Amino acid sequence: MLEKAFKLKRNNTTVRKELLAGLTTFMAMSYAIFVVPSILSSTGMDYTSVYGATIIATILGTLLLGLVANVPYAQSVGIGTASLFTYTICFQLGFTWQEALAMLFISSLINITIAFTNIRTLIIKSIPDFIQEAITVGIGLFIAYIGLINAGIITFIDTPRLSDFSSPSVILALIGIVITSVLVVRKVKGAYLIGIILTTLIGIPMGVTGVPDFSHYFIIPNLDATILKMDFSGLLSIKSSLVIVLMTVFTLCISDLFDSIGVFIGTGKKSGIFKLNKNGKIPRKLEVAIIADTLGLIIAPVLGTSTTTTYVESSSGIESGGRTGLTSVFVALCFLFSLALAPIVKCVPMAAISPVLILVGASMLENIDKIDFKDITIAIPAFFVIIMMPLGYSISAGIQFGFIMYVVTRLVSGKKDEISIMMYVFSLLFIVQYIFNAIL
């Protein structure tokens, strides 16, 4: 039955590989279900309700990717969107969390419309090959950078700097990097998952791995405080702020749109999950994945949390051998079980997860030799795609800068005929967005 549903043999995988990949992806992104409620609850939202909404949205969004698109990706509420929701929309702009949920719902509807009108696939088709390769490399650096920061190896005291390695957590992360590297080099099956487990166990005597806290234990959270709490009337009543509302919705749309495109391109090309045909046609699997990803967006604001996104940490499961939607199904099941095992899951330290992100990121740099840096008109936009993802802490930031610099370099070099209409349109929209952010 599983073979027929997920075409395992055709994708050169097995149930065991998909299970290991699902467990690895789950472990790599499980932190989201604890971080997101902590961020959103500072707006006045009920922590327990947001926690439950985040897990349910994660399960449903991930199942859409697995069962509808048959791809090994997982969705959860984006940390970036949660931060934008809290610190910009609510704190800086002064909207209530109910009004912010309404804006998320509207932006989700717009992105669903875009997906069903094939605008997303047109965007992907318009992206030059070297920028697609740069996206893969940029995402690799971004993942590794996340791992280094979460491990505490890179710290921020006025400026980013190397840790002094005095913290037990940092020492554990370094041990984890060595252990996981050995397992990967020796090609041990399930290397990343085994690395997480061994590092977590080593962290117990070091005092880094925590003790499960069942004092606030619940299996089925109550969503009454957040479900269907979107306040559309509040948005309509703020006539003087209509421009701000529209630009905020636009910002949310752009973020959701290009974050997912970046993840699909960056990880899909390297793994071969998404292969462009010789005539450049977008593969049907990618089109379906885009629609499934977009449908998952609207679930979150309805339940009472910020919108989901396809997690870049999915690459850890893909690197572990995940190739079909069965990986996603196993991820969804893990999140379902996490409702009952949350105190135990929470004990896994970032020092055990970070080594996986660092090594997966390193593996994605192999595509850099496909970019012709001798051609300055290629080197400049590729550089901005690659460098702005980690330094801007955003996949969409890298894509935005890359698009703009691609148009600029092509225009001044007399190659304007190579610029597609979509590149012109979105570069202009990105510039408008940056101007709006500067005015705010």
TORKOL-4160 file (C-alpha; in steps of 0.2 Angstrom, whole numbers, padded with zeros to 4 digits, m for minus):
440
<pt num="1" X="0000" Y="0000" Z="0000"/>
<pt num="2" X="0014" Y="0012" Z="0005"/>
<pt num="3" X="0023" Y="0008" Z="m0011"/>
<pt num="4" X="0008" Y="0012" Z="m0022"/>
<pt num="5" X="0004" Y="0028" Z="m0013"/>
<pt num="6" X="0022" Y="0035" Z="m0012"/>
<pt num="7" X="0031" Y="0026" Z="m0027"/>
<pt num="8" X="0045" Y="0022" Z="m0015"/>
<pt num="9" X="0055" Y="0011" Z="m0028"/>
<pt num="10" X="0053" Y="0024" Z="m0042"/>
<pt num="11" X="0061" Y="0036" Z="m0030"/>
<pt num="12" X="0075" Y="0024" Z="m0024"/>
<pt num="13" X="0070" Y="0024" Z="m0006"/>
<pt num="14" X="0062" Y="0012" Z="0007"/>
<pt num="15" X="0051" Y="0014" Z="0022"/>
<pt num="16" X="0066" Y="0013" Z="0033"/>
<pt num="17" X="0074" Y="0027" Z="0025"/>
<pt num="18" X="0059" Y="0038" Z="0025"/>
<pt num="19" X="0056" Y="0034" Z="0044"/>
<pt num="20" X="0074" Y="0039" Z="0048"/>
<pt num="21" X="0072" Y="0055" Z="0037"/>
<pt num="22" X="0056" Y="0059" Z="0045"/>
<pt num="23" X="0063" Y="0057" Z="0063"/>
<pt num="24" X="0078" Y="0068" Z="0058"/>
<pt num="25" X="0068" Y="0082" Z="0051"/>
<pt num="26" X="0057" Y="0082" Z="0066"/>
<pt num="27" X="0071" Y="0083" Z="0078"/>
<pt num="28" X="0079" Y="0097" Z="0068"/>
<pt num="29" X="0063" Y="0108" Z="0068"/>
<pt num="30" X="0055" Y="0103" Z="0084"/>
<pt num="31" X="0061" Y="0118" Z="0093"/>
<pt num="32" X="0048" Y="0128" Z="0083"/>
<pt num="33" X="0033" Y="0122" Z="0093"/>
<pt num="34" X="0041" Y="0130" Z="0109"/>
<pt num="35" X="0049" Y="0145" Z="0102"/>
<pt num="36" X="0034" Y="0151" Z="0092"/>
<pt num="37" X="0021" Y="0151" Z="0107"/>
<pt num="38" X="0035" Y="0161" Z="0117"/>
<pt num="39" X="0036" Y="0174" Z="0104"/>
<pt num="40" X="0017" Y="0176" Z="0100"/>
<pt num="41" X="0011" Y="0175" Z="0118"/>
<pt num="42" X="0020" Y="0192" Z="0122"/>
<pt num="43" X="0007" Y="0200" Z="0112"/>
<pt num="44" X="m0006" Y="0194" Z="0124"/>
<pt num="45" X="m0011" Y="0178" Z="0115"/>
<pt num="46" X="m0014" Y="0163" Z="0126"/>
<pt num="47" X="0002" Y="0152" Z="0126"/>
<pt num="48" X="m0007" Y="0135" Z="0128"/>
<pt num="49" X="m0019" Y="0140" Z="0113"/>
<pt num="50" X="m0004" Y="0146" Z="0102"/>
<pt num="51" X="0006" Y="0130" Z="0107"/>
<pt num="52" X="m0009" Y="0119" Z="0101"/>
<pt num="53" X="m0013" Y="0129" Z="0086"/>
<pt num="54" X="0006" Y="0128" Z="0081"/>
<pt num="55" X="0007" Y="0109" Z="0082"/>
<pt num="56" X="m0010" Y="0107" Z="0073"/>
<pt num="57" X="m0005" Y="0119" Z="0059"/>
<pt num="58" X="0012" Y="0110" Z="0058"/>
<pt num="59" X="0003" Y="0093" Z="0056"/>
<pt num="60" X="m0010" Y="0098" Z="0043"/>
<pt num="61" X="0003" Y="0108" Z="0033"/>
<pt num="62" X="0015" Y="0094" Z="0033"/>
<pt num="63" X="0002" Y="0081" Z="0028"/>
<pt num="64" X="m0003" Y="0092" Z="0013"/>
<pt num="65" X="0015" Y="0092" Z="0007"/>
<pt num="66" X="0016" Y="0073" Z="0010"/>
<pt num="67" X="0000" Y="0067" Z="0004"/>
<pt num="68" X="m0005" Y="0079" Z="m0010"/>
<pt num="69" X="0012" Y="0083" Z="m0017"/>
<pt num="70" X="0022" Y="0067" Z="m0012"/>
<pt num="71" X="0037" Y="0077" Z="m0007"/>
<pt num="72" X="0048" Y="0075" Z="0009"/>
<pt num="73" X="0046" Y="0092" Z="0016"/>
<pt num="74" X="0038" Y="0098" Z="0032"/>
<pt num="75" X="0029" Y="0114" Z="0037"/>
<pt num="76" X="0028" Y="0123" Z="0053"/>
<pt num="77" X="0025" Y="0141" Z="0059"/>
<pt num="78" X="0040" Y="0152" Z="0053"/>
<pt num="79" X="0050" Y="0160" Z="0067"/>
<pt num="80" X="0053" Y="0175" Z="0056"/>
<pt num="81" X="0034" Y="0177" Z="0053"/>
<pt num="82" X="0031" Y="0175" Z="0071"/>
<pt num="83" X="0044" Y="0189" Z="0075"/>
<pt num="84" X="0036" Y="0200" Z="0061"/>
<pt num="85" X="0019" Y="0197" Z="0069"/>
<pt num="86" X="0024" Y="0202" Z="0086"/>
<pt num="87" X="0038" Y="0215" Z="0086"/>
<pt num="88" X="0033" Y="0224" Z="0070"/>
<pt num="89" X="0014" Y="0222" Z="0067"/>
<pt num="90" X="0009" Y="0222" Z="0085"/>
<pt num="91" X="0022" Y="0232" Z="0095"/>
<pt num="92" X="0029" Y="0244" Z="0082"/>
<pt num="93" X="0013" Y="0247" Z="0071"/>
<pt num="94" X="0001" Y="0245" Z="0086"/>
<pt num="95" X="m0011" Y="0233" Z="0079"/>
<pt num="96" X="m0020" Y="0220" Z="0090"/>
<pt num="97" X="m0015" Y="0202" Z="0088"/>
<pt num="98" X="m0033" Y="0199" Z="0082"/>
<pt num="99" X="m0030" Y="0212" Z="0068"/>
<pt num="100" X="m0013" Y="0204" Z="0064"/>
<pt num="101" X="m0021" Y="0187" Z="0062"/>
<pt num="102" X="m0034" Y="0195" Z="0050"/>
<pt num="103" X="m0019" Y="0202" Z="0039"/>
<pt num="104" X="m0011" Y="0185" Z="0039"/>
<pt num="105" X="m0027" Y="0177" Z="0033"/>
<pt num="106" X="m0029" Y="0190" Z="0019"/>
<pt num="107" X="m0011" Y="0187" Z="0014"/>
<pt num="108" X="m0014" Y="0169" Z="0014"/>
<pt num="109" X="m0029" Y="0171" Z="0002"/>
<pt num="110" X="m0018" Y="0181" Z="m0010"/>
<pt num="111" X="m0004" Y="0168" Z="m0010"/>
<pt num="112" X="m0017" Y="0154" Z="m0013"/>
<pt num="113" X="m0024" Y="0164" Z="m0028"/>
<pt num="114" X="m0006" Y="0167" Z="m0035"/>
<pt num="115" X="m0002" Y="0148" Z="m0033"/>
<pt num="116" X="m0018" Y="0143" Z="m0043"/>
<pt num="117" X="m0015" Y="0156" Z="m0057"/>
<pt num="118" X="0003" Y="0148" Z="m0059"/>
<pt num="119" X="0012" Y="0165" Z="m0055"/>
<pt num="120" X="0023" Y="0155" Z="m0043"/>
<pt num="121" X="0029" Y="0143" Z="m0056"/>
<pt num="122" X="0031" Y="0158" Z="m0069"/>
<pt num="123" X="0043" Y="0166" Z="m0056"/>
<pt num="124" X="0053" Y="0150" Z="m0054"/>
<pt num="125" X="0054" Y="0148" Z="m0073"/>
<pt num="126" X="0060" Y="0166" Z="m0074"/>
<pt num="127" X="0075" Y="0164" Z="m0062"/>
<pt num="128" X="0091" Y="0161" Z="m0071"/>
<pt num="129" X="0100" Y="0145" Z="m0068"/>
<pt num="130" X="0115" Y="0153" Z="m0059"/>
<pt num="131" X="0103" Y="0162" Z="m0047"/>
<pt num="132" X="0095" Y="0145" Z="m0043"/>
<pt num="133" X="0112" Y="0138" Z="m0040"/>
<pt num="134" X="0116" Y="0153" Z="m0029"/>
<pt num="135" X="0100" Y="0150" Z="m0019"/>
<pt num="136" X="0106" Y="0132" Z="m0015"/>
<pt num="137" X="0123" Y="0139" Z="m0009"/>
<pt num="138" X="0115" Y="0153" Z="0001"/>
<pt num="139" X="0103" Y="0141" Z="0009"/>
<pt num="140" X="0117" Y="0130" Z="0014"/>
<pt num="141" X="0126" Y="0145" Z="0022"/>
<pt num="142" X="0110" Y="0150" Z="0030"/>
<pt num="143" X="0107" Y="0133" Z="0038"/>
<pt num="144" X="0125" Y="0132" Z="0044"/>
<pt num="145" X="0124" Y="0150" Z="0051"/>
<pt num="146" X="0108" Y="0145" Z="0061"/>
<pt num="147" X="0117" Y="0130" Z="0068"/>
<pt num="148" X="0132" Y="0140" Z="0073"/>
<pt num="149" X="0122" Y="0153" Z="0082"/>
<pt num="150" X="0110" Y="0141" Z="0090"/>
<pt num="151" X="0125" Y="0131" Z="0096"/>
<pt num="152" X="0133" Y="0147" Z="0104"/>
<pt num="153" X="0149" Y="0144" Z="0093"/>
<pt num="154" X="0145" Y="0162" Z="0086"/>
<pt num="155" X="0140" Y="0174" Z="0099"/>
<pt num="156" X="0134" Y="0193" Z="0098"/>
<pt num="157" X="0142" Y="0205" Z="0110"/>
<pt num="158" X="0141" Y="0221" Z="0101"/>
<pt num="159" X="0147" Y="0212" Z="0085"/>
<pt num="160" X="0147" Y="0194" Z="0080"/>
<pt num="161" X="0162" Y="0184" Z="0086"/>
<pt num="162" X="0168" Y="0167" Z="0090"/>
<pt num="163" X="0163" Y="0160" Z="0107"/>
<pt num="164" X="0177" Y="0157" Z="0120"/>
<pt num="165" X="0171" Y="0139" Z="0122"/>
<pt num="166" X="0169" Y="0140" Z="0140"/>
<pt num="167" X="0150" Y="0136" Z="0140"/>
<pt num="168" X="0146" Y="0117" Z="0143"/>
<pt num="169" X="0133" Y="0119" Z="0129"/>
<pt num="170" X="0146" Y="0125" Z="0116"/>
<pt num="171" X="0157" Y="0111" Z="0121"/>
<pt num="172" X="0143" Y="0099" Z="0119"/>
<pt num="173" X="0139" Y="0106" Z="0102"/>
<pt num="174" X="0158" Y="0104" Z="0097"/>
<pt num="175" X="0157" Y="0086" Z="0103"/>
<pt num="176" X="0141" Y="0084" Z="0092"/>
<pt num="177" X="0150" Y="0091" Z="0077"/>
<pt num="178" X="0164" Y="0078" Z="0079"/>
<pt num="179" X="0152" Y="0063" Z="0082"/>
<pt num="180" X="0140" Y="0068" Z="0068"/>
<pt num="181" X="0155" Y="0071" Z="0056"/>
<pt num="182" X="0162" Y="0054" Z="0059"/>
<pt num="183" X="0145" Y="0045" Z="0056"/>
<pt num="184" X="0143" Y="0055" Z="0040"/>
<pt num="185" X="0160" Y="0052" Z="0034"/>
<pt num="186" X="0159" Y="0033" Z="0038"/>
<pt num="187" X="0142" Y="0033" Z="0029"/>
<pt num="188" X="0132" Y="0026" Z="0044"/>
<pt num="189" X="0114" Y="0024" Z="0040"/>
<pt num="190" X="0104" Y="0037" Z="0050"/>
<pt num="191" X="0120" Y="0047" Z="0054"/>
<pt num="192" X="0111" Y="0063" Z="0058"/>
<pt num="193" X="0098" Y="0055" Z="0069"/>
<pt num="194" X="0111" Y="0045" Z="0078"/>
<pt num="195" X="0121" Y="0060" Z="0080"/>
<pt num="196" X="0107" Y="0070" Z="0089"/>
<pt num="197" X="0103" Y="0055" Z="0100"/>
<pt num="198" X="0121" Y="0052" Z="0106"/>
<pt num="199" X="0124" Y="0071" Z="0108"/>
<pt num="200" X="0108" Y="0073" Z="0119"/>
<pt num="201" X="0114" Y="0058" Z="0130"/>
<pt num="202" X="0131" Y="0065" Z="0132"/>
<pt num="203" X="0123" Y="0081" Z="0137"/>
<pt num="204" X="0115" Y="0073" Z="0152"/>
<pt num="205" X="0131" Y="0072" Z="0163"/>
<pt num="206" X="0136" Y="0089" Z="0157"/>
<pt num="207" X="0120" Y="0097" Z="0163"/>
<pt num="208" X="0115" Y="0103" Z="0146"/>
<pt num="209" X="0101" Y="0090" Z="0142"/>
<pt num="210" X="0087" Y="0095" Z="0153"/>
<pt num="211" X="0076" Y="0085" Z="0164"/>
<pt num="212" X="0058" Y="0083" Z="0158"/>
<pt num="213" X="0046" Y="0094" Z="0167"/>
<pt num="214" X="0028" Y="0087" Z="0168"/>
<pt num="215" X="0021" Y="0101" Z="0180"/>
<pt num="216" X="0012" Y="0109" Z="0166"/>
<pt num="217" X="0008" Y="0094" Z="0156"/>
<pt num="218" X="m0006" Y="0093" Z="0144"/>
<pt num="219" X="m0010" Y="0082" Z="0129"/>
<pt num="220" X="m0025" Y="0090" Z="0121"/>
<pt num="221" X="m0023" Y="0109" Z="0122"/>
<pt num="222" X="m0038" Y="0121" Z="0122"/>
<pt num="223" X="m0039" Y="0132" Z="0107"/>
<pt num="224" X="m0054" Y="0142" Z="0112"/>
<pt num="225" X="m0043" Y="0158" Z="0116"/>
<pt num="226" X="m0036" Y="0160" Z="0098"/>
<pt num="227" X="m0047" Y="0150" Z="0086"/>
<pt num="228" X="m0057" Y="0161" Z="0073"/>
<pt num="229" X="m0052" Y="0177" Z="0083"/>
<pt num="230" X="m0047" Y="0186" Z="0067"/>
<pt num="231" X="m0053" Y="0204" Z="0068"/>
<pt num="232" X="m0057" Y="0211" Z="0050"/>
<pt num="233" X="m0068" Y="0225" Z="0056"/>
<pt num="234" X="m0054" Y="0232" Z="0066"/>
<pt num="235" X="m0044" Y="0233" Z="0050"/>
<pt num="236" X="m0058" Y="0241" Z="0040"/>
<pt num="237" X="m0061" Y="0254" Z="0054"/>
<pt num="238" X="m0043" Y="0261" Z="0053"/>
<pt num="239" X="m0045" Y="0271" Z="0038"/>
<pt num="240" X="m0030" Y="0282" Z="0041"/>
<pt num="241" X="m0019" Y="0267" Z="0041"/>
<pt num="242" X="m0026" Y="0258" Z="0026"/>
<pt num="243" X="m0009" Y="0261" Z="0016"/>
<pt num="244" X="0000" Y="0253" Z="0031"/>
<pt num="245" X="m0012" Y="0238" Z="0031"/>
<pt num="246" X="m0010" Y="0235" Z="0013"/>
<pt num="247" X="0009" Y="0237" Z="0013"/>
<pt num="248" X="0010" Y="0225" Z="0028"/>
<pt num="249" X="m0001" Y="0212" Z="0019"/>
<pt num="250" X="0011" Y="0214" Z="0004"/>
<pt num="251" X="0026" Y="0211" Z="0015"/>
<pt num="252" X="0018" Y="0196" Z="0022"/>
<pt num="253" X="0014" Y="0189" Z="0005"/>
<pt num="254" X="0032" Y="0192" Z="m0002"/>
<pt num="255" X="0040" Y="0184" Z="0013"/>
<pt num="256" X="0029" Y="0168" Z="0012"/>
<pt num="257" X="0031" Y="0168" Z="m0007"/>
<pt num="258" X="0049" Y="0168" Z="m0008"/>
<pt num="259" X="0054" Y="0159" Z="0007"/>
<pt num="260" X="0045" Y="0143" Z="0001"/>
<pt num="261" X="0052" Y="0146" Z="m0017"/>
<pt num="262" X="0069" Y="0147" Z="m0010"/>
<pt num="263" X="0068" Y="0131" Z="0000"/>
<pt num="264" X="0061" Y="0121" Z="m0015"/>
<pt num="265" X="0074" Y="0127" Z="m0027"/>
<pt num="266" X="0088" Y="0126" Z="m0015"/>
<pt num="267" X="0085" Y="0109" Z="m0009"/>
<pt num="268" X="0075" Y="0101" Z="m0023"/>
<pt num="269" X="0089" Y="0104" Z="m0037"/>
<pt num="270" X="0103" Y="0097" Z="m0026"/>
<pt num="271" X="0093" Y="0081" Z="m0021"/>
<pt num="272" X="0085" Y="0079" Z="m0038"/>
<pt num="273" X="0068" Y="0079" Z="m0031"/>
<pt num="274" X="0063" Y="0093" Z="m0043"/>
<pt num="275" X="0071" Y="0091" Z="m0060"/>
<pt num="276" X="0068" Y="0104" Z="m0073"/>
<pt num="277" X="0064" Y="0096" Z="m0090"/>
<pt num="278" X="0076" Y="0099" Z="m0105"/>
<pt num="279" X="0065" Y="0112" Z="m0112"/>
<pt num="280" X="0065" Y="0122" Z="m0095"/>
<pt num="281" X="0047" Y="0117" Z="m0091"/>
<pt num="282" X="0043" Y="0117" Z="m0072"/>
<pt num="283" X="0040" Y="0099" Z="m0066"/>
<pt num="284" X="0022" Y="0094" Z="m0061"/>
<pt num="285" X="0028" Y="0089" Z="m0044"/>
<pt num="286" X="0035" Y="0106" Z="m0040"/>
<pt num="287" X="0019" Y="0114" Z="m0046"/>
<pt num="288" X="0009" Y="0103" Z="m0034"/>
<pt num="289" X="0021" Y="0106" Z="m0020"/>
<pt num="290" X="0019" Y="0125" Z="m0022"/>
<pt num="291" X="0000" Y="0123" Z="m0021"/>
<pt num="292" X="0001" Y="0111" Z="m0006"/>
<pt num="293" X="0013" Y="0123" Z="0003"/>
<pt num="294" X="0001" Y="0138" Z="0000"/>
<pt num="295" X="m0014" Y="0129" Z="0006"/>
<pt num="296" X="m0006" Y="0126" Z="0022"/>
<pt num="297" X="m0004" Y="0145" Z="0025"/>
<pt num="298" X="m0022" Y="0148" Z="0028"/>
<pt num="299" X="m0024" Y="0135" Z="0042"/>
<pt num="300" X="m0013" Y="0144" Z="0055"/>
<pt num="301" X="m0022" Y="0161" Z="0056"/>
<pt num="302" X="m0038" Y="0152" Z="0057"/>
<pt num="303" X="m0032" Y="0141" Z="0072"/>
<pt num="304" X="m0024" Y="0156" Z="0080"/>
<pt num="305" X="m0005" Y="0157" Z="0076"/>
<pt num="306" X="0006" Y="0165" Z="0063"/>
<pt num="307" X="0007" Y="0157" Z="0046"/>
<pt num="308" X="0017" Y="0141" Z="0041"/>
<pt num="309" X="0031" Y="0140" Z="0029"/>
<pt num="310" X="0041" Y="0125" Z="0022"/>
<pt num="311" X="0055" Y="0123" Z="0034"/>
<pt num="312" X="0073" Y="0124" Z="0028"/>
<pt num="313" X="0077" Y="0111" Z="0041"/>
<pt num="314" X="0068" Y="0098" Z="0029"/>
<pt num="315" X="0085" Y="0097" Z="0021"/>
<pt num="316" X="0091" Y="0087" Z="0035"/>
<pt num="317" X="0079" Y="0074" Z="0032"/>
<pt num="318" X="0082" Y="0075" Z="0013"/>
<pt num="319" X="0101" Y="0073" Z="0016"/>
<pt num="320" X="0097" Y="0058" Z="0027"/>
<pt num="321" X="0088" Y="0050" Z="0012"/>
<pt num="322" X="0070" Y="0056" Z="0012"/>
<pt num="323" X="0063" Y="0057" Z="m0006"/>
<pt num="324" X="0044" Y="0055" Z="m0005"/>
<pt num="325" X="0029" Y="0061" Z="0005"/>
<pt num="326" X="0031" Y="0046" Z="0017"/>
<pt num="327" X="0045" Y="0056" Z="0025"/>
<pt num="328" X="0032" Y="0070" Z="0028"/>
<pt num="329" X="0019" Y="0058" Z="0035"/>
<pt num="330" X="0032" Y="0052" Z="0048"/>
<pt num="331" X="0036" Y="0070" Z="0053"/>
<pt num="332" X="0017" Y="0074" Z="0055"/>
<pt num="333" X="0015" Y="0058" Z="0066"/>
<pt num="334" X="0030" Y="0064" Z="0076"/>
<pt num="335" X="0022" Y="0081" Z="0079"/>
<pt num="336" X="0006" Y="0072" Z="0084"/>
<pt num="337" X="0015" Y="0061" Z="0097"/>
<pt num="338" X="0024" Y="0077" Z="0103"/>
<pt num="339" X="0008" Y="0083" Z="0111"/>
<pt num="340" X="0010" Y="0068" Z="0123"/>
<pt num="341" X="0029" Y="0069" Z="0124"/>
<pt num="342" X="0032" Y="0087" Z="0124"/>
<pt num="343" X="0041" Y="0088" Z="0140"/>
<pt num="344" X="0053" Y="0075" Z="0133"/>
<pt num="345" X="0055" Y="0082" Z="0116"/>
<pt num="346" X="0059" Y="0099" Z="0124"/>
<pt num="347" X="0074" Y="0091" Z="0133"/>
<pt num="348" X="0084" Y="0089" Z="0117"/>
<pt num="349" X="0096" Y="0104" Z="0118"/>
<pt num="350" X="0100" Y="0115" Z="0103"/>
<pt num="351" X="0118" Y="0109" Z="0105"/>
<pt num="352" X="0112" Y="0092" Z="0099"/>
<pt num="353" X="0102" Y="0098" Z="0084"/>
<pt num="354" X="0114" Y="0112" Z="0078"/>
<pt num="355" X="0128" Y="0100" Z="0072"/>
<pt num="356" X="0116" Y="0092" Z="0060"/>
<pt num="357" X="0111" Y="0109" Z="0053"/>
<pt num="358" X="0130" Y="0114" Z="0051"/>
<pt num="359" X="0134" Y="0098" Z="0042"/>
<pt num="360" X="0119" Y="0099" Z="0031"/>
<pt num="361" X="0123" Y="0117" Z="0026"/>
<pt num="362" X="0141" Y="0112" Z="0022"/>
<pt num="363" X="0135" Y="0098" Z="0010"/>
<pt num="364" X="0124" Y="0111" Z="0001"/>
<pt num="365" X="0139" Y="0121" Z="m0004"/>
<pt num="366" X="0144" Y="0109" Z="m0018"/>
<pt num="367" X="0134" Y="0119" Z="m0031"/>
<pt num="368" X="0145" Y="0134" Z="m0030"/>
<pt num="369" X="0157" Y="0127" Z="m0044"/>
<pt num="370" X="0142" Y="0129" Z="m0055"/>
<pt num="371" X="0142" Y="0148" Z="m0054"/>
<pt num="372" X="0154" Y="0157" Z="m0066"/>
<pt num="373" X="0161" Y="0170" Z="m0054"/>
<pt num="374" X="0173" Y="0175" Z="m0068"/>
<pt num="375" X="0159" Y="0184" Z="m0076"/>
<pt num="376" X="0156" Y="0200" Z="m0066"/>
<pt num="377" X="0137" Y="0201" Z="m0072"/>
<pt num="378" X="0135" Y="0184" Z="m0064"/>
<pt num="379" X="0146" Y="0186" Z="m0049"/>
<pt num="380" X="0138" Y="0202" Z="m0042"/>
<pt num="381" X="0119" Y="0195" Z="m0041"/>
<pt num="382" X="0125" Y="0178" Z="m0036"/>
<pt num="383" X="0136" Y="0185" Z="m0022"/>
<pt num="384" X="0121" Y="0195" Z="m0015"/>
<pt num="385" X="0110" Y="0180" Z="m0015"/>
<pt num="386" X="0122" Y="0170" Z="m0006"/>
<pt num="387" X="0128" Y="0182" Z="0007"/>
<pt num="388" X="0112" Y="0191" Z="0011"/>
<pt num="389" X="0103" Y="0175" Z="0016"/>
<pt num="390" X="0114" Y="0171" Z="0032"/>
<pt num="391" X="0118" Y="0190" Z="0036"/>
<pt num="392" X="0100" Y="0195" Z="0033"/>
<pt num="393" X="0094" Y="0180" Z="0042"/>
<pt num="394" X="0081" Y="0177" Z="0028"/>
<pt num="395" X="0080" Y="0167" Z="0012"/>
<pt num="396" X="0068" Y="0180" Z="0004"/>
<pt num="397" X="0081" Y="0194" Z="0008"/>
<pt num="398" X="0094" Y="0185" Z="m0002"/>
<pt num="399" X="0082" Y="0182" Z="m0017"/>
<pt num="400" X="0076" Y="0200" Z="m0016"/>
<pt num="401" X="0094" Y="0207" Z="m0017"/>
<pt num="402" X="0099" Y="0195" Z="m0030"/>
<pt num="403" X="0084" Y="0199" Z="m0041"/>
<pt num="404" X="0088" Y="0218" Z="m0040"/>
<pt num="405" X="0106" Y="0216" Z="m0044"/>
<pt num="406" X="0103" Y="0204" Z="m0058"/>
<pt num="407" X="0092" Y="0218" Z="m0066"/>
<pt num="408" X="0105" Y="0231" Z="m0063"/>
<pt num="409" X="0119" Y="0222" Z="m0070"/>
<pt num="410" X="0110" Y="0216" Z="m0085"/>
<pt num="411" X="0104" Y="0234" Z="m0089"/>
<pt num="412" X="0121" Y="0242" Z="m0087"/>
<pt num="413" X="0130" Y="0228" Z="m0097"/>
<pt num="414" X="0118" Y="0230" Z="m0112"/>
<pt num="415" X="0110" Y="0213" Z="m0109"/>
<pt num="416" X="0092" Y="0219" Z="m0105"/>
<pt num="417" X="0085" Y="0207" Z="m0117"/>
<pt num="418" X="0089" Y="0193" Z="m0105"/>
<pt num="419" X="0078" Y="0201" Z="m0091"/>
<pt num="420" X="0061" Y="0193" Z="m0090"/>
<pt num="421" X="0045" Y="0203" Z="m0086"/>
<pt num="422" X="0044" Y="0194" Z="m0070"/>
<pt num="423" X="0061" Y="0199" Z="m0064"/>
<pt num="424" X="0057" Y="0217" Z="m0068"/>
<pt num="425" X="0040" Y="0217" Z="m0059"/>
<pt num="426" X="0047" Y="0209" Z="m0043"/>
<pt num="427" X="0063" Y="0219" Z="m0042"/>
<pt num="428" X="0052" Y="0235" Z="m0043"/>
<pt num="429" X="0040" Y="0228" Z="m0030"/>
<pt num="430" X="0055" Y="0224" Z="m0018"/>
<pt num="431" X="0062" Y="0241" Z="m0020"/>
<pt num="432" X="0044" Y="0248" Z="m0016"/>
<pt num="433" X="0044" Y="0237" Z="0000"/>
<pt num="434" X="0061" Y="0243" Z="0005"/>
<pt num="435" X="0056" Y="0261" Z="0003"/>
<pt num="436" X="0040" Y="0258" Z="0014"/>
<pt num="437" X="0051" Y="0249" Z="0027"/>
<pt num="438" X="0062" Y="0265" Z="0027"/>
<pt num="439" X="0048" Y="0277" Z="0029"/>
<pt num="440" X="0041" Y="0267" Z="0044"/>
